[in-house]
Amino acid sequence: MQVIETLAEGLKREIKVVIPAKDMEARMNERLVDAKDKVRINGFRPGKVPMAHMKKMYGKSIMAELVNEIVRDEPATILSGRGEKSATQPEVAMTEDQAEAEKMLSAETDFEFTMSYEIIPPIELKPVDGIKVVREVVEIAEDEVNEQILKIAESARSFETKKGKAADGDRVTLDYLGKVDGVAFDGGTDTDAELVIGSNRFIPGFEEQLVGVKAGDEKTLTVTFPTEYPAANLAGKEATFDVVIKEVSAPAALEINDELATKLGLESVDKLKEVVRGQIESQFGSMTRQKVKRQILDQLDVMYQFDTPSRLVEAEFDNIWRQINTDLEQSGKTFADEDTTEEKAREEYRTLAERRVRLGLVLSEIGEKAGIEVTDEEMQRSLYTQLQQFPGQEKEILEFFRNTPGAAASLRAPIFEEKVIDKLLADVSVTDKVVSKEELMADDEAEGGDKPAKKAAPKKKAAKAEIEDATVESEEAAPKKKAAPKKKAAAEGAAE
């Protein structure tokens, strides 16, 4: 077999592979000999079929099997022999000339194919002891814990039916029908909806008009949808809601005690405080982790500059761009609404895609050199988390990960990356800094890094495009979540 390099341009490689016809025929004959004792052909005793007849009947089909096996297995062998890693599965091309193909299947001519691919560039790891990060830490005050417990108590508060008019803080049970220009709109209708006046769950101006209503009242409310309302057909529009009041209930006394803790499945109010404190620490810890990770990635981005495989970049860009356009469509906005152009946005997100690919390769190299591995137990936990995110679709999700190439890698990649970050945190210089929760939650645009320019995507959706993870995954590496049924009508959530 001859292996001839026909292209070596940057990261691009093209290899021509030639297997002489005599070698292909020899392989075919070996298969025919193996099959001779197994086939049953009328007119011949088992094992006595002449080779010429075997070749006539089975030669081309066996040769086709050999060709498939060669183009499946040889690229990996060739790459290994060359000491190269392909960024993606090599593209294999063979002759498309029917006559030439027939000759090859008959072993009358050499079998030739080409494989095209991009190599992963060799990465020489650099010392990381010069990396310095500031780890922002929030000290959880008792008031913070009490504030969260108060919110929990309010959400668990019971209500008792009252006679008379509804006041601020009362719960109203109502039916409503929303209309724009006299026509009912999708999502604007609900029955037996429960609304606590003053909770700001509904469109601004809606709840205030319920103060003073009583059971049995029928009323028409006039409100205006916010200009930033997600549904473009309703944003900024005046609407009317025909409401029927079913019940008015007053809130029971708000008490934070062992009885409240028991309602929540805990043994005491002290245990409730412990759990709430732990949840707050976990939330702030995640924010701290993301900021520290961003600092590490930003500095690695400066340390490592090299050409990235264009196919990986293109795949990553396609993922980002698909999400951006989905977000724009859902918000009813255009690039012009975000003070940018499609051309400028494409440029910014392609730069982001290149950064992610480059950092993904660097983290992969660091992890490989450090011997970092992802255990089966960690993969199982990750899969379980996926199943929890798709209630009712557990069977489909399991089949997806079982049958989709690259799906398992989508579980492994983020685990591997976080373990690499842990390794780096043990080696870089980390300085703790106590900050307020407002400082921790502030999004410092000066950090730059894995964020596109401001305005490049819809404001409320930008977070989806600003993924911190540097790991590059396959397009098919995650299941698509089915649309959840609408539990809220259009009147809800506008103030969020």
LONU-759048 format. One record per residue (C-alpha): residue number from 1; x, y, z. Coordinates in Angstrom, 3 decimals, padded with zeros to 6 digits. Layout:
REM residues N
[pt NUM, [X, Y, Z]];
...
This chain:
REM residues 496
[pt 1, [000.000, 000.000, 000.000]];
[pt 2, [001.315, 003.426, -000.959]];
[pt 3, [000.516, 006.473, 001.190]];
[pt 4, [001.301, 009.705, -000.649]];
[pt 5, [000.842, 013.172, 000.836]];
[pt 6, [-000.618, 015.388, -001.890]];
[pt 7, [-001.426, 018.477, 000.199]];
[pt 8, [000.122, 020.017, 003.305]];
[pt 9, [-001.150, 023.569, 003.539]];
[pt 10, [-001.477, 025.035, 007.024]];
[pt 11, [-003.552, 022.532, 008.959]];
[pt 12, [-005.038, 020.973, 005.825]];
[pt 13, [-003.830, 017.586, 004.672]];
[pt 14, [-004.728, 015.375, 001.734]];
[pt 15, [-003.437, 011.824, 001.435]];
[pt 16, [-003.642, 009.580, -001.590]];
[pt 17, [-003.754, 005.873, -000.806]];
[pt 18, [-003.029, 003.283, -003.495]];
[pt 19, [-003.458, -000.450, -002.962]];
[pt 20, [-002.193, -002.492, -005.942]];
[pt 21, [-004.738, -004.625, -007.781]];
[pt 22, [-002.725, -007.782, -007.012]];
[pt 23, [-002.917, -007.059, -003.263]];
[pt 24, [-006.667, -006.481, -003.457]];
[pt 25, [-007.056, -009.711, -005.430]];
[pt 26, [-004.990, -011.588, -002.841]];
[pt 27, [-007.235, -010.308, -000.041]];
[pt 28, [-010.307, -011.260, -002.052]];
[pt 29, [-008.974, -014.763, -002.694]];
[pt 30, [-008.368, -015.254, 001.028]];
[pt 31, [-011.998, -014.420, 001.699]];
[pt 32, [-013.141, -016.731, -001.098]];
[pt 33, [-011.115, -019.613, 000.343]];
[pt 34, [-012.678, -018.996, 003.764]];
[pt 35, [-016.147, -018.936, 002.211]];
[pt 36, [-015.599, -021.991, 000.014]];
[pt 37, [-016.416, -024.514, 002.719]];
[pt 38, [-019.436, -022.572, 003.927]];
[pt 39, [-021.414, -021.823, 000.774]];
[pt 40, [-023.973, -024.208, -000.661]];
[pt 41, [-024.338, -024.101, -004.454]];
[pt 42, [-026.540, -026.456, -006.433]];
[pt 43, [-024.502, -028.914, -008.483]];
[pt 44, [-021.448, -028.799, -006.238]];
[pt 45, [-020.566, -030.746, -003.144]];
[pt 46, [-019.669, -028.689, -000.036]];
[pt 47, [-016.090, -027.445, -000.306]];
[pt 48, [-015.737, -028.528, -003.939]];
[pt 49, [-016.864, -025.331, -005.663]];
[pt 50, [-014.159, -024.245, -008.139]];
[pt 51, [-012.449, -020.968, -007.220]];
[pt 52, [-013.242, -019.534, -010.644]];
[pt 53, [-016.947, -020.114, -010.018]];
[pt 54, [-016.696, -018.675, -006.493]];
[pt 55, [-014.997, -015.602, -007.864]];
[pt 56, [-017.647, -015.178, -010.550]];
[pt 57, [-020.487, -015.414, -008.063]];
[pt 58, [-019.058, -013.649, -004.998]];
[pt 59, [-015.946, -011.779, -006.120]];
[pt 60, [-017.478, -008.309, -006.527]];
[pt 61, [-019.512, -008.461, -003.322]];
[pt 62, [-016.460, -009.555, -001.322]];
[pt 63, [-014.381, -006.835, -002.965]];
[pt 64, [-017.034, -004.270, -002.026]];
[pt 65, [-016.817, -005.469, 001.595]];
[pt 66, [-013.045, -005.097, 001.502]];
[pt 67, [-013.313, -001.556, 000.129]];
[pt 68, [-015.744, -000.559, 002.882]];
[pt 69, [-013.480, -002.035, 005.555]];
[pt 70, [-010.406, -000.288, 004.147]];
[pt 71, [-011.971, 003.182, 003.969]];
[pt 72, [-013.381, 002.643, 007.472]];
[pt 73, [-010.216, 001.397, 009.178]];
[pt 74, [-007.193, 002.634, 007.239]];
[pt 75, [-007.582, 006.410, 007.893]];
[pt 76, [-007.072, 005.877, 011.641]];
[pt 77, [-004.061, 003.634, 010.977]];
[pt 78, [-002.544, 006.170, 008.574]];
[pt 79, [-003.063, 009.049, 011.017]];
[pt 80, [-001.455, 007.044, 013.811]];
[pt 81, [001.506, 006.209, 011.600]];
[pt 82, [001.947, 009.884, 010.723]];
[pt 83, [001.652, 010.957, 014.363]];
[pt 84, [-001.302, 013.216, 013.550]];
[pt 85, [-004.696, 013.849, 015.096]];
[pt 86, [-007.558, 014.773, 012.809]];
[pt 87, [-009.833, 017.572, 014.019]];
[pt 88, [-012.845, 015.813, 012.481]];
[pt 89, [-013.547, 012.532, 010.741]];
[pt 90, [-011.426, 012.523, 007.554]];
[pt 91, [-013.377, 012.861, 004.317]];
[pt 92, [-012.754, 009.900, 002.016]];
[pt 93, [-013.234, 010.169, -001.757]];
[pt 94, [-013.086, 007.432, -004.386]];
[pt 95, [-013.593, 007.374, -008.117]];
[pt 96, [-017.075, 008.233, -009.315]];
[pt 97, [-016.453, 006.765, -012.767]];
[pt 98, [-018.637, 003.666, -013.058]];
[pt 99, [-016.347, 001.869, -015.497]];
[pt 100, [-013.312, 002.537, -013.323]];
[pt 101, [-015.181, 001.302, -010.253]];
[pt 102, [-016.134, -001.931, -012.036]];
[pt 103, [-012.499, -002.551, -012.914]];
[pt 104, [-011.479, -001.970, -009.317]];
[pt 105, [-014.126, -004.409, -008.027]];
[pt 106, [-012.859, -006.971, -010.513]];
[pt 107, [-009.232, -006.419, -009.363]];
[pt 108, [-008.294, -005.252, -012.842]];
[pt 109, [-006.928, -001.942, -011.581]];
[pt 110, [-005.450, -000.511, -008.374]];
[pt 111, [-007.776, 000.633, -005.618]];
[pt 112, [-007.219, 004.330, -004.943]];
[pt 113, [-008.838, 006.766, -002.548]];
[pt 114, [-007.994, 010.114, -001.013]];
[pt 115, [-008.552, 011.265, 002.535]];
[pt 116, [-008.826, 014.955, 003.381]];
[pt 117, [-008.649, 016.322, 006.893]];
[pt 118, [-007.372, 019.067, 009.152]];
[pt 119, [-004.861, 018.235, 011.834]];
[pt 120, [-005.060, 019.374, 015.418]];
[pt 121, [-001.969, 021.557, 015.730]];
[pt 122, [000.678, 020.409, 018.190]];
[pt 123, [000.361, 022.407, 021.401]];
[pt 124, [003.408, 022.993, 023.565]];
[pt 125, [002.124, 023.574, 027.069]];
[pt 126, [003.423, 026.604, 028.945]];
[pt 127, [003.882, 027.115, 032.678]];
[pt 128, [000.717, 028.398, 034.340]];
[pt 129, [002.272, 029.675, 037.559]];
[pt 130, [002.172, 033.177, 036.070]];
[pt 131, [-001.624, 033.109, 035.863]];
[pt 132, [-003.196, 035.187, 038.624]];
[pt 133, [-006.876, 035.227, 039.453]];
[pt 134, [-009.007, 036.990, 042.022]];
[pt 135, [-011.637, 034.811, 043.637]];
[pt 136, [-014.534, 036.986, 044.756]];
[pt 137, [-016.178, 035.616, 047.889]];
[pt 138, [-019.429, 036.744, 049.491]];
[pt 139, [-019.829, 036.395, 053.229]];
[pt 140, [-023.419, 035.293, 053.821]];
[pt 141, [-025.024, 037.625, 056.352]];
[pt 142, [-027.781, 036.436, 058.658]];
[pt 143, [-030.079, 039.038, 057.097]];
[pt 144, [-029.569, 037.410, 053.688]];
[pt 145, [-030.634, 034.042, 055.079]];
[pt 146, [-033.645, 035.542, 056.861]];
[pt 147, [-034.677, 037.393, 053.711]];
[pt 148, [-034.718, 034.171, 051.709]];
[pt 149, [-036.602, 032.326, 054.439]];
[pt 150, [-039.162, 035.135, 054.440]];
[pt 151, [-039.683, 034.640, 050.698]];
[pt 152, [-040.098, 030.910, 051.256]];
[pt 153, [-042.603, 031.555, 054.013]];
[pt 154, [-044.555, 033.915, 051.781]];
[pt 155, [-044.695, 031.340, 048.979]];
[pt 156, [-045.921, 028.711, 051.456]];
[pt 157, [-048.389, 031.052, 053.136]];
[pt 158, [-051.992, 029.847, 053.283]];
[pt 159, [-055.021, 031.993, 052.414]];
[pt 160, [-058.523, 032.034, 053.890]];
[pt 161, [-061.672, 033.092, 052.036]];
[pt 162, [-062.858, 036.504, 053.124]];
[pt 163, [-065.962, 038.563, 052.537]];
[pt 164, [-065.692, 042.069, 051.232]];
[pt 165, [-063.269, 043.835, 048.953]];
[pt 166, [-059.820, 042.723, 047.916]];
[pt 167, [-056.865, 044.652, 049.302]];
[pt 168, [-053.179, 044.683, 048.465]];
[pt 169, [-051.707, 041.315, 049.482]];
[pt 170, [-054.993, 039.432, 049.117]];
[pt 171, [-055.299, 036.510, 046.725]];
[pt 172, [-057.908, 036.756, 043.995]];
[pt 173, [-059.241, 033.750, 042.079]];
[pt 174, [-060.502, 034.861, 038.673]];
[pt 175, [-061.306, 034.011, 035.067]];
[pt 176, [-060.076, 036.413, 032.400]];
[pt 177, [-060.215, 036.906, 028.639]];
[pt 178, [-057.698, 039.217, 026.976]];
[pt 179, [-058.362, 041.104, 023.745]];
[pt 180, [-056.417, 043.438, 021.467]];
[pt 181, [-058.547, 045.586, 019.157]];
[pt 182, [-061.540, 043.579, 020.319]];
[pt 183, [-060.048, 040.229, 019.247]];
[pt 184, [-059.011, 037.559, 021.763]];
[pt 185, [-055.328, 036.709, 021.520]];
[pt 186, [-053.451, 033.478, 022.094]];
[pt 187, [-052.398, 032.991, 025.708]];
[pt 188, [-054.699, 035.728, 026.998]];
[pt 189, [-057.316, 033.457, 028.539]];
[pt 190, [-057.364, 031.542, 031.813]];
[pt 191, [-059.854, 030.139, 034.310]];
[pt 192, [-059.530, 029.835, 038.064]];
[pt 193, [-056.263, 031.755, 037.953]];
[pt 194, [-054.887, 032.672, 041.374]];
[pt 195, [-053.171, 036.029, 041.715]];
[pt 196, [-051.791, 037.710, 044.825]];
[pt 197, [-052.280, 041.445, 044.401]];
[pt 198, [-048.903, 043.148, 044.590]];
[pt 199, [-046.910, 040.092, 043.461]];
[pt 200, [-046.140, 041.781, 040.098]];
[pt 201, [-046.779, 038.543, 038.222]];
[pt 202, [-049.064, 040.157, 035.677]];
[pt 203, [-048.727, 043.045, 033.273]];
[pt 204, [-048.059, 046.378, 035.011]];
[pt 205, [-051.384, 048.006, 035.844]];
[pt 206, [-053.350, 044.746, 035.898]];
[pt 207, [-053.110, 043.912, 039.589]];
[pt 208, [-053.686, 047.474, 040.789]];
[pt 209, [-057.130, 047.484, 039.148]];
[pt 210, [-058.172, 044.460, 041.222]];
[pt 211, [-057.935, 046.357, 044.494]];
[pt 212, [-061.512, 046.769, 045.740]];
[pt 213, [-063.111, 043.896, 043.797]];
[pt 214, [-065.186, 041.246, 045.558]];
[pt 215, [-066.440, 037.758, 044.720]];
[pt 216, [-068.990, 037.820, 041.905]];
[pt 217, [-067.733, 041.074, 040.352]];
[pt 218, [-067.284, 041.330, 036.605]];
[pt 219, [-064.947, 043.992, 035.329]];
[pt 220, [-063.012, 045.056, 032.245]];
[pt 221, [-059.399, 046.080, 032.798]];
[pt 222, [-057.417, 048.143, 030.321]];
[pt 223, [-053.641, 047.749, 030.280]];
[pt 224, [-050.727, 048.286, 027.893]];
[pt 225, [-048.172, 045.568, 027.177]];
[pt 226, [-044.574, 046.677, 027.798]];
[pt 227, [-042.621, 047.591, 024.674]];
[pt 228, [-040.068, 044.913, 025.635]];
[pt 229, [-042.740, 042.197, 025.891]];
[pt 230, [-041.400, 038.917, 024.374]];
[pt 231, [-044.400, 038.404, 022.057]];
[pt 232, [-043.829, 040.897, 019.235]];
[pt 233, [-047.534, 040.911, 018.270]];
[pt 234, [-048.427, 042.220, 021.742]];
[pt 235, [-045.457, 044.450, 022.612]];
[pt 236, [-046.596, 048.029, 023.203]];
[pt 237, [-050.246, 047.204, 022.423]];
[pt 238, [-053.214, 048.303, 024.507]];
[pt 239, [-055.347, 045.365, 025.639]];
[pt 240, [-058.548, 044.783, 027.567]];
[pt 241, [-059.182, 041.908, 029.966]];
[pt 242, [-062.713, 040.831, 030.854]];
[pt 243, [-062.425, 039.415, 034.365]];
[pt 244, [-064.821, 037.485, 036.583]];
[pt 245, [-063.910, 037.382, 040.276]];
[pt 246, [-064.501, 033.929, 041.774]];
[pt 247, [-063.055, 034.371, 045.252]];
[pt 248, [-061.130, 036.784, 047.445]];
[pt 249, [-058.847, 035.337, 050.121]];
[pt 250, [-056.831, 037.018, 052.840]];
[pt 251, [-053.331, 035.841, 053.766]];
[pt 252, [-052.843, 033.961, 057.013]];
[pt 253, [-050.365, 035.279, 059.535]];
[pt 254, [-046.760, 034.917, 058.399]];
[pt 255, [-044.864, 032.856, 060.949]];
[pt 256, [-041.364, 031.455, 060.673]];
[pt 257, [-041.258, 028.520, 063.057]];
[pt 258, [-040.877, 024.763, 063.287]];
[pt 259, [-044.373, 024.313, 061.806]];
[pt 260, [-043.230, 026.095, 058.602]];
[pt 261, [-040.118, 023.908, 058.474]];
[pt 262, [-042.272, 020.781, 058.880]];
[pt 263, [-044.472, 021.907, 055.969]];
[pt 264, [-041.301, 022.047, 053.871]];
[pt 265, [-040.194, 018.570, 054.949]];
[pt 266, [-037.593, 019.675, 057.508]];
[pt 267, [-037.492, 018.921, 061.199]];
[pt 268, [-036.938, 022.427, 062.573]];
[pt 269, [-036.538, 026.086, 061.699]];
[pt 270, [-032.831, 025.785, 062.528]];
[pt 271, [-032.523, 023.068, 059.891]];
[pt 272, [-034.409, 025.318, 057.450]];
[pt 273, [-031.891, 028.098, 058.045]];
[pt 274, [-029.026, 025.663, 057.537]];
[pt 275, [-030.475, 024.448, 054.230]];
[pt 276, [-031.190, 027.977, 052.989]];
[pt 277, [-027.694, 029.133, 053.905]];
[pt 278, [-026.259, 026.180, 052.014]];
[pt 279, [-028.346, 027.017, 048.938]];
[pt 280, [-027.221, 030.645, 048.996]];
[pt 281, [-023.593, 029.617, 049.385]];
[pt 282, [-023.989, 027.217, 046.464]];
[pt 283, [-025.521, 029.933, 044.251]];
[pt 284, [-022.827, 032.466, 045.074]];
[pt 285, [-020.187, 029.733, 044.766]];
[pt 286, [-021.327, 029.034, 041.204]];
[pt 287, [-021.025, 032.719, 040.331]];
[pt 288, [-017.575, 032.854, 041.911]];
[pt 289, [-016.545, 029.763, 039.988]];
[pt 290, [-017.684, 031.248, 036.676]];
[pt 291, [-015.792, 034.484, 037.252]];
[pt 292, [-012.604, 032.647, 038.235]];
[pt 293, [-012.956, 030.371, 035.240]];
[pt 294, [-013.407, 033.377, 032.960]];
[pt 295, [-010.173, 034.895, 034.264]];
[pt 296, [-008.272, 031.665, 033.628]];
[pt 297, [-009.678, 031.310, 030.122]];
[pt 298, [-008.900, 034.936, 029.293]];
[pt 299, [-005.272, 034.491, 030.302]];
[pt 300, [-004.951, 031.179, 028.477]];
[pt 301, [-006.367, 032.948, 025.429]];
[pt 302, [-003.493, 035.416, 025.567]];
[pt 303, [-000.896, 032.687, 026.175]];
[pt 304, [-001.955, 030.449, 023.303]];
[pt 305, [-002.378, 031.827, 019.809]];
[pt 306, [-002.378, 029.368, 016.923]];
[pt 307, [-004.376, 028.492, 013.822]];
[pt 308, [-007.539, 026.566, 014.572]];
[pt 309, [-009.090, 023.836, 012.413]];
[pt 310, [-011.612, 025.622, 010.206]];
[pt 311, [-014.103, 022.760, 010.301]];
[pt 312, [-014.290, 022.855, 014.091]];
[pt 313, [-014.670, 026.632, 014.027]];
[pt 314, [-017.398, 026.413, 011.402]];
[pt 315, [-019.324, 023.822, 013.416]];
[pt 316, [-019.042, 025.914, 016.586]];
[pt 317, [-020.086, 029.071, 014.746]];
[pt 318, [-023.096, 027.289, 013.268]];
[pt 319, [-024.206, 026.271, 016.774]];
[pt 320, [-023.858, 029.821, 018.074]];
[pt 321, [-025.478, 031.410, 015.038]];
[pt 322, [-028.442, 029.033, 015.175]];
[pt 323, [-029.061, 030.025, 018.788]];
[pt 324, [-028.722, 033.732, 018.053]];
[pt 325, [-031.279, 033.571, 015.259]];
[pt 326, [-033.649, 031.513, 017.406]];
[pt 327, [-033.396, 034.137, 020.144]];
[pt 328, [-034.044, 036.965, 017.693]];
[pt 329, [-037.056, 035.167, 016.263]];
[pt 330, [-038.524, 034.457, 019.689]];
[pt 331, [-038.068, 038.068, 020.776]];
[pt 332, [-039.455, 039.431, 017.509]];
[pt 333, [-036.356, 041.571, 017.032]];
[pt 334, [-033.822, 042.147, 014.286]];
[pt 335, [-030.117, 042.936, 014.341]];
[pt 336, [-031.001, 046.571, 013.685]];
[pt 337, [-033.090, 046.612, 016.879]];
[pt 338, [-029.920, 045.644, 018.741]];
[pt 339, [-027.836, 048.452, 017.210]];
[pt 340, [-025.791, 046.106, 015.039]];
[pt 341, [-025.831, 044.464, 011.618]];
[pt 342, [-025.883, 040.825, 010.610]];
[pt 343, [-022.444, 041.200, 009.061]];
[pt 344, [-020.960, 042.669, 012.234]];
[pt 345, [-022.656, 040.072, 014.408]];
[pt 346, [-021.337, 037.265, 012.217]];
[pt 347, [-017.812, 038.627, 012.556]];
[pt 348, [-018.072, 038.881, 016.336]];
[pt 349, [-019.511, 035.415, 016.820]];
[pt 350, [-017.000, 033.833, 014.459]];
[pt 351, [-014.250, 035.335, 016.632]];
[pt 352, [-015.992, 033.841, 019.647]];
[pt 353, [-016.185, 030.446, 017.918]];
[pt 354, [-012.450, 030.544, 017.151]];
[pt 355, [-011.675, 031.361, 020.775]];
[pt 356, [-013.796, 028.497, 022.053]];
[pt 357, [-012.187, 026.006, 019.702]];
[pt 358, [-008.662, 027.161, 020.556]];
[pt 359, [-009.289, 027.088, 024.320]];
[pt 360, [-011.020, 023.732, 024.015]];
[pt 361, [-007.918, 022.287, 022.368]];
[pt 362, [-005.652, 023.822, 025.020]];
[pt 363, [-007.751, 022.472, 027.907]];
[pt 364, [-007.873, 019.074, 026.218]];
[pt 365, [-004.081, 019.010, 025.960]];
[pt 366, [-003.655, 020.107, 029.583]];
[pt 367, [-006.074, 017.430, 030.754]];
[pt 368, [-004.478, 014.723, 028.645]];
[pt 369, [-000.980, 015.548, 029.882]];
[pt 370, [-002.249, 015.602, 033.476]];
[pt 371, [-003.908, 012.204, 033.068]];
[pt 372, [-007.358, 013.553, 033.839]];
[pt 373, [-010.144, 011.057, 033.192]];
[pt 374, [-013.913, 011.026, 033.519]];
[pt 375, [-015.224, 008.042, 035.474]];
[pt 376, [-018.266, 005.929, 034.623]];
[pt 377, [-019.881, 007.117, 037.845]];
[pt 378, [-019.470, 010.751, 036.796]];
[pt 379, [-020.992, 009.963, 033.393]];
[pt 380, [-023.956, 008.261, 035.065]];
[pt 381, [-024.558, 011.268, 037.316]];
[pt 382, [-024.447, 013.575, 034.309]];
[pt 383, [-026.911, 011.380, 032.426]];
[pt 384, [-029.236, 011.377, 035.438]];
[pt 385, [-029.111, 015.179, 035.475]];
[pt 386, [-030.085, 015.205, 031.795]];
[pt 387, [-033.041, 012.933, 032.516]];
[pt 388, [-034.221, 015.272, 035.268]];
[pt 389, [-034.249, 018.161, 032.782]];
[pt 390, [-036.580, 016.279, 030.437]];
[pt 391, [-039.380, 014.880, 032.624]];
[pt 392, [-041.570, 012.441, 030.751]];
[pt 393, [-038.961, 011.960, 028.032]];
[pt 394, [-036.603, 009.651, 029.898]];
[pt 395, [-036.942, 006.794, 027.390]];
[pt 396, [-036.261, 009.035, 024.387]];
[pt 397, [-033.252, 010.612, 026.108]];
[pt 398, [-031.741, 007.235, 026.958]];
[pt 399, [-032.217, 006.090, 023.354]];
[pt 400, [-030.663, 009.335, 022.126]];
[pt 401, [-027.485, 008.853, 024.153]];
[pt 402, [-027.381, 005.162, 023.290]];
[pt 403, [-027.797, 005.554, 019.537]];
[pt 404, [-026.379, 008.978, 018.636]];
[pt 405, [-022.674, 009.186, 017.741]];
[pt 406, [-020.989, 011.849, 019.841]];
[pt 407, [-023.828, 012.096, 022.365]];
[pt 408, [-021.803, 010.497, 025.142]];
[pt 409, [-019.047, 013.033, 024.440]];
[pt 410, [-021.515, 015.826, 025.239]];
[pt 411, [-021.797, 014.398, 028.752]];
[pt 412, [-018.080, 013.827, 029.123]];
[pt 413, [-016.820, 017.155, 027.746]];
[pt 414, [-018.117, 019.540, 030.451]];
[pt 415, [-017.085, 017.153, 033.248]];
[pt 416, [-013.593, 016.845, 031.770]];
[pt 417, [-013.327, 020.609, 031.370]];
[pt 418, [-014.321, 021.339, 034.971]];
[pt 419, [-011.739, 018.834, 036.198]];
[pt 420, [-009.092, 020.571, 034.102]];
[pt 421, [-010.136, 023.920, 035.621]];
[pt 422, [-009.785, 022.339, 039.084]];
[pt 423, [-006.272, 021.227, 038.130]];
[pt 424, [-005.398, 024.742, 036.969]];
[pt 425, [-006.811, 026.315, 040.128]];
[pt 426, [-004.418, 024.175, 042.124]];
[pt 427, [-001.468, 025.486, 040.105]];
[pt 428, [-002.234, 029.172, 039.487]];
[pt 429, [-002.054, 032.061, 041.937]];
[pt 430, [-005.453, 032.651, 043.582]];
[pt 431, [-006.225, 035.643, 045.776]];
[pt 432, [-009.502, 035.715, 047.694]];
[pt 433, [-011.398, 038.993, 047.850]];
[pt 434, [-014.490, 039.556, 049.979]];
[pt 435, [-017.178, 041.392, 047.990]];
[pt 436, [-020.844, 042.214, 048.305]];
[pt 437, [-023.382, 040.091, 046.496]];
[pt 438, [-024.070, 043.030, 044.178]];
[pt 439, [-020.392, 043.162, 043.203]];
[pt 440, [-020.304, 039.424, 042.642]];
[pt 441, [-023.425, 039.481, 040.490]];
[pt 442, [-022.265, 042.467, 038.468]];
[pt 443, [-021.335, 041.552, 034.913]];
[pt 444, [-018.046, 043.318, 034.342]];
[pt 445, [-018.008, 044.032, 030.606]];
[pt 446, [-014.346, 044.934, 030.838]];
[pt 447, [-013.588, 041.243, 031.299]];
[pt 448, [-014.301, 040.645, 027.617]];
[pt 449, [-013.172, 037.111, 026.968]];
[pt 450, [-015.821, 034.636, 026.007]];
[pt 451, [-018.432, 037.330, 025.490]];
[pt 452, [-019.377, 038.905, 022.195]];
[pt 453, [-019.736, 042.624, 021.943]];
[pt 454, [-022.649, 044.194, 023.719]];
[pt 455, [-025.753, 044.505, 021.540]];
[pt 456, [-024.672, 041.657, 019.289]];
[pt 457, [-027.632, 039.606, 020.497]];
[pt 458, [-031.007, 040.340, 022.108]];
[pt 459, [-030.374, 041.596, 025.631]];
[pt 460, [-032.623, 039.165, 027.434]];
[pt 461, [-031.357, 036.186, 025.472]];
[pt 462, [-027.666, 036.967, 025.259]];
[pt 463, [-026.748, 034.644, 028.103]];
[pt 464, [-027.480, 031.621, 025.938]];
[pt 465, [-024.879, 032.755, 023.459]];
[pt 466, [-022.331, 033.707, 026.087]];
[pt 467, [-021.504, 030.196, 027.224]];
[pt 468, [-018.403, 030.148, 029.364]];
[pt 469, [-017.407, 026.594, 028.494]];
[pt 470, [-014.557, 026.413, 026.040]];
[pt 471, [-015.251, 022.810, 025.102]];
[pt 472, [-016.374, 022.272, 021.532]];
[pt 473, [-019.065, 019.675, 021.018]];
[pt 474, [-020.761, 018.016, 018.072]];
[pt 475, [-023.846, 019.580, 016.510]];
[pt 476, [-025.783, 016.472, 017.489]];
[pt 477, [-024.276, 016.301, 020.956]];
[pt 478, [-027.393, 017.164, 022.912]];
[pt 479, [-031.069, 016.260, 022.711]];
[pt 480, [-033.571, 018.884, 021.714]];
[pt 481, [-035.903, 019.801, 024.532]];
[pt 482, [-039.566, 019.617, 023.641]];
[pt 483, [-041.545, 022.791, 024.055]];
[pt 484, [-043.162, 022.895, 027.448]];
[pt 485, [-046.935, 023.405, 027.588]];
[pt 486, [-047.965, 026.952, 028.331]];
[pt 487, [-048.705, 027.154, 032.015]];
[pt 488, [-048.834, 030.932, 032.101]];
[pt 489, [-051.033, 033.142, 030.051]];
[pt 490, [-049.647, 036.113, 028.165]];
[pt 491, [-050.695, 038.418, 030.965]];
[pt 492, [-048.151, 036.868, 033.318]];
[pt 493, [-044.467, 037.510, 033.623]];
[pt 494, [-044.304, 040.745, 031.693]];
[pt 495, [-042.729, 042.524, 034.612]];
[pt 496, [-039.980, 039.946, 035.026]];
